[in-house]
Amino acid sequence: MTDILDESCGFDTLGLSAPILKAIQEQGYNKPSPIQQQAIPVILKKGDVMAAAQTGTGKTAGFTLPILQLLSKGQSAKGNQVRCLVLTPTRELAAQVAESVETYGKHLKLKSTVVFGGVKINPQMLKLRSGVDILVATPGRLLDLYQQNAVKFDQLETFVLDEADRMLDMGFVRDIKKIISLLPNKRQNLMFSATFSDEIRQLAKGLINNPTEISVSPANSTAHAVEQWLHPVDKSKKANLLVKLIERHKWQQALVFTRTKHGANRLAKKLDHDFINAAAIHGDKSQAQRTKALAGFKSGDIRILVATDIAARGLDIDLLPQVVNFDLPHVAEDYVHRIGRTGRAGASGQAISLVCAEEYKQLVAIERLIGNKVKRVEVNGFNPTENLPETSDSPKPLKAKKPKKTKNRAPSAESNAQSKSRKPNGQNSNKSKDNTTNNKPSGAKKQSWWAKKRGQKAE
């Protein structure tokens, strides 16, 4: 299924109940996005789904709305039981999905909760004690809770694997397979991913049964509403250039990505020193610190949020105008996920990258991935002393390498000669048995040599 948007289609034509339609209307939404148009009817019929959708396409509501509808008709969850499990790779994304569940299920008598690491486990166990209809979780904390008998899956009806490609990138494949093995065989399965790589399809084989495949964006494409350009600059001048751009363009809200946690802390400190309210968010921050920084950024108290890639898919900020790549990511696909934070839901956005000469290879990989050359704009006073080489005007995607086939080659003359030089029992020929090779003396010195040898063994 492709992303053909029926302009005449409203949420009221998708088979959703009155309480859910009321919650949608209260959020100010009138027409469903392509992913919602295609996914909601299939999920309502209890079919399995594999959906490829970028962040910002409305995919969270695409599975949240029909799941709420289905669960509202069934029997409530018993003690420690879960009726729907939504698995996400990061705490931020888990919190975002849980918020969506609460928002659209506010007029329904359903219970939901979210669990993730970085916070105390006991309050989460207490919430699960009476059972929940929808549980949003990260893999590690979910397995911890299961091992402590705090969560059970006998009543599970629906399993959602959100951001499946990010799950694999973060090394969760073993945890995912372990969790799947704990679930009942009879269930509805929904998989959402930015891309459908070979690894994702391999994972899907053991998860999904005869799924409806939905794709609402080309693989690894960037949102059309996002204007992209880069500023060539020396690495040592990046921070000062960022300050200049913020002040010149009077940015009131920008998400800035760095490659390392230390770099994020250092940059946030630099911006604060220059009287620009900033905060850093990354894996070493506690959940309370991350939540506080994100809340301040959304409210406008913090102008610049500096983040590592752990936040690339977990942040949901309405109408975010700018995303800045202070460092280019090591993995080209992360560029797409980073700039997917802006230009969402049809809004316009800007993605600016500060690129130094040593990031040339990353730039080439990104341009090949997205199939376009990123426009270059030099800033007076920040012209790089180390030249950033030009890239191709029409970058072509890299072709996947095929594995080489092993051929049975005839043994060479050299190998034949080597095999003949060895005896059947694996020892070398007489020619190799000289005194030098064996490191053993001969003649009169032999007795003293063995005496020394025995002395060494005794020691």
Backbone hydrogen bonds, N-H to C=O, Kabsch-Sander energy under -0.5 kcal/mol:
donor,donor_aa,acceptor,acceptor_aa,energy
4,I,2,T,-1.9
5,L,3,D,-0.7
6,D,4,I,-0.6
7,E,5,L,-0.9
9,C,6,D,-1.7
11,F,30,N,-1.1
13,T,10,G,-1.7
14,L,11,F,-1.5
16,L,11,F,-0.7
21,L,17,S,-2.4
22,K,18,A,-2.3
23,A,19,P,-1.6
24,I,20,I,-2.3
25,Q,21,L,-2.4
26,E,22,K,-2.0
27,Q,23,A,-0.9
27,Q,24,I,-0.8
28,G,25,Q,-1.5
29,Y,24,I,-1.6
37,Q,33,S,-2.7
38,Q,34,P,-1.9
39,A,35,I,-2.5
40,I,36,Q,-1.7
42,V,38,Q,-0.7
43,I,39,A,-2.6
44,L,40,I,-2.4
45,K,41,P,-1.1
46,K,43,I,-1.9
47,G,42,V,-2.1
49,V,189,N,-1.9
50,M,212,T,-2.3
51,A,191,M,-3.0
52,A,214,I,-3.3
53,A,51,A,-0.7
53,A,193,S,-1.9
57,T,54,Q,-1.1
62,G,58,G,-1.3
63,F,59,K,-1.2
63,F,60,T,-0.8
64,T,60,T,-2.4
65,L,61,A,-2.0
67,I,63,F,-1.6
68,L,64,T,-2.3
69,Q,65,L,-1.8
70,L,66,P,-2.5
71,L,67,I,-2.7
72,S,68,L,-1.6
73,K,70,L,-1.1
74,G,70,L,-0.5
74,G,71,L,-0.8
80,N,128,L,-1.1
81,Q,78,K,-2.2
82,V,152,K,-0.9
83,R,132,V,-1.0
84,C,133,D,-1.2
85,L,158,T,-2.4
86,V,135,L,-3.0
87,L,85,L,-0.6
87,L,160,V,-3.1
88,T,86,V,-0.5
88,T,137,A,-2.6
94,A,90,T,-2.1
95,A,91,R,-2.7
96,Q,92,E,-2.0
97,V,93,L,-2.6
98,A,94,A,-2.5
99,E,95,A,-2.0
100,S,96,Q,-1.8
101,V,97,V,-2.3
102,E,98,A,-2.2
103,T,99,E,-2.5
104,Y,100,S,-2.5
105,G,101,V,-1.5
106,K,103,T,-0.7
108,L,105,G,-1.8
110,L,108,L,-1.4
113,T,134,I,-1.8
115,V,136,V,-2.6
125,M,121,I,-2.1
126,L,122,N,-2.1
127,K,123,P,-1.7
128,L,124,Q,-1.5
129,R,125,M,-0.9
129,R,126,L,-0.5
130,S,126,L,-0.5
131,G,128,L,-1.6
132,V,81,Q,-2.3
133,D,111,K,-1.8
134,I,111,K,-1.9
135,L,84,C,-2.9
136,V,113,T,-2.3
137,A,86,V,-2.8
138,T,115,V,-1.2
142,L,138,T,-1.9
143,L,139,P,-2.2
144,D,140,G,-1.8
145,L,141,R,-2.3
146,Y,142,L,-2.2
147,Q,143,L,-2.3
148,Q,144,D,-1.0
149,N,146,Y,-1.9
150,A,145,L,-2.8
151,V,145,L,-0.6
152,K,80,N,-2.9
156,L,153,F,-1.3
157,E,83,R,-3.3
158,T,83,R,-1.7
159,F,188,Q,-3.1
160,V,85,L,-3.1
161,L,190,L,-3.0
162,D,87,L,-2.5
162,D,160,V,-0.7
164,A,192,F,-2.4
167,M,163,E,-1.9
168,L,164,A,-1.8
169,D,165,D,-2.1
170,M,166,R,-2.0
171,G,168,L,-1.5
172,F,167,M,-2.5
176,I,172,F,-2.7
177,K,173,V,-2.3
178,K,174,R,-2.2
179,I,175,D,-2.6
180,I,176,I,-2.8
181,S,177,K,-1.8
182,L,178,K,-0.7
182,L,179,I,-1.2
183,L,179,I,-0.6
183,L,180,I,-1.1
187,R,185,N,-1.0
188,Q,157,E,-3.0
190,L,159,F,-2.6
191,M,49,V,-2.9
192,F,161,L,-2.7
193,S,51,A,-2.3
197,S,195,T,-0.6
201,R,197,S,-2.2
202,Q,198,D,-2.1
203,L,199,E,-2.1
204,A,200,I,-2.3
205,K,201,R,-1.3
206,G,202,Q,-0.6
206,G,203,L,-0.8
207,L,204,A,-1.8
208,I,204,A,-2.9
210,N,208,I,-0.6
212,T,48,D,-2.4
213,E,211,P,-0.6
214,I,50,M,-2.8
215,S,1,M,-2.1
216,V,52,A,-2.2
221,S,218,P,-1.7
226,V,223,A,-1.6
227,E,225,A,-0.6
227,E,349,G,-2.8
229,W,351,A,-1.9
230,L,375,K,-2.8
231,H,353,S,-3.0
233,V,355,V,-2.2
237,K,234,D,-1.5
238,K,235,K,-1.2
241,L,237,K,-2.2
242,L,238,K,-2.5
243,V,239,A,-2.0
244,K,240,N,-2.1
245,L,241,L,-2.5
246,I,242,L,-2.5
247,E,243,V,-2.2
248,R,244,K,-3.1
249,H,245,L,-2.4
250,K,246,I,-0.6
251,W,246,I,-1.5
254,A,303,R,-2.1
255,L,322,Q,-2.1
256,V,254,A,-0.6
256,V,305,L,-2.9
257,F,324,V,-3.2
258,T,307,A,-2.4
264,A,260,T,-1.7
265,N,261,K,-2.3
266,R,262,H,-2.6
267,L,263,G,-2.3
268,A,264,A,-2.3
269,K,265,N,-2.1
270,K,266,R,-2.0
271,L,267,L,-2.5
272,D,268,A,-2.2
273,H,269,K,-2.0
274,D,270,K,-1.3
275,F,272,D,-1.7
276,I,271,L,-2.4
277,N,275,F,-0.5
279,A,304,I,-1.8
281,I,306,V,-2.6
285,K,282,H,-1.5
287,Q,118,G,-0.7
290,R,286,S,-2.4
291,T,287,Q,-2.6
292,K,288,A,-2.2
293,A,289,Q,-2.4
294,L,290,R,-2.4
295,A,291,T,-2.4
296,G,292,K,-2.3
297,F,293,A,-2.0
298,K,294,L,-2.4
299,S,295,A,-2.1
300,G,296,G,-1.0
301,D,296,G,-1.2
302,I,296,G,-2.0
303,R,277,N,-1.0
303,R,301,D,-0.5
304,I,277,N,-2.1
305,L,254,A,-2.1
306,V,279,A,-3.1
306,V,304,I,-0.6
307,A,256,V,-3.3
307,A,305,L,-0.5
308,T,281,I,-1.3
311,A,308,T,-2.0
312,A,309,D,-1.3
315,L,311,A,-1.1
318,D,316,D,-0.5
320,L,317,I,-1.0
322,Q,253,Q,-0.7
323,V,350,Q,-2.3
324,V,255,L,-3.0
325,N,352,I,-3.0
326,F,257,F,-1.5
326,F,324,V,-1.1
327,D,257,F,-1.5
332,A,330,H,-0.6
334,D,331,V,-1.3
335,Y,331,V,-0.5
335,Y,332,A,-1.6
336,V,332,A,-0.8
337,H,333,E,-1.6
338,R,334,D,-2.6
339,I,335,Y,-2.3
340,G,336,V,-0.9
341,R,338,R,-1.7
342,T,339,I,-1.5
343,G,320,L,-0.7
343,G,348,S,-0.6
345,A,56,G,-1.8
346,G,343,G,-0.5
347,A,344,R,-2.3
349,G,225,A,-1.9
350,Q,321,P,-2.2
351,A,227,E,-3.0
352,I,323,V,-2.6
353,S,229,W,-1.8
354,L,325,N,-2.6
355,V,231,H,-1.8
355,V,353,S,-0.7
359,E,356,C,-1.9
360,Y,357,A,-1.5
363,L,359,E,-2.1
364,V,360,Y,-2.5
365,A,361,K,-2.2
366,I,362,Q,-2.2
367,E,363,L,-2.6
368,R,364,V,-2.1
369,L,365,A,-1.8
370,I,366,I,-2.5
371,G,367,E,-1.3
372,N,367,E,-0.8
375,K,228,Q,-0.6
377,V,230,L,-2.7
380,N,378,E,-0.5
382,F,379,V,-2.4
387,N,385,T,-0.7
409,R,407,K,-1.2
416,N,412,S,-2.2
417,A,413,A,-2.1
418,Q,414,E,-2.1
419,S,415,S,-2.3
420,K,416,N,-2.0
421,S,417,A,-1.2
422,R,419,S,-1.1
423,K,427,Q,-2.9
426,G,423,K,-2.1
429,S,421,S,-1.3
432,S,429,S,-1.3
433,K,429,S,-0.5
433,K,430,N,-1.0
434,D,432,S,-1.5
438,N,434,D,-1.9
439,N,435,N,-0.8
440,K,435,N,-1.1
445,K,442,S,-1.1
446,K,443,G,-1.3
449,W,445,K,-1.9
450,W,446,K,-2.0
451,A,447,Q,-1.7
452,K,448,S,-2.3
453,K,449,W,-2.0
454,R,450,W,-2.4
455,G,451,A,-2.1
456,Q,452,K,-2.2
457,K,453,K,-1.9
458,A,454,R,-2.1
459,E,455,G,-1.7
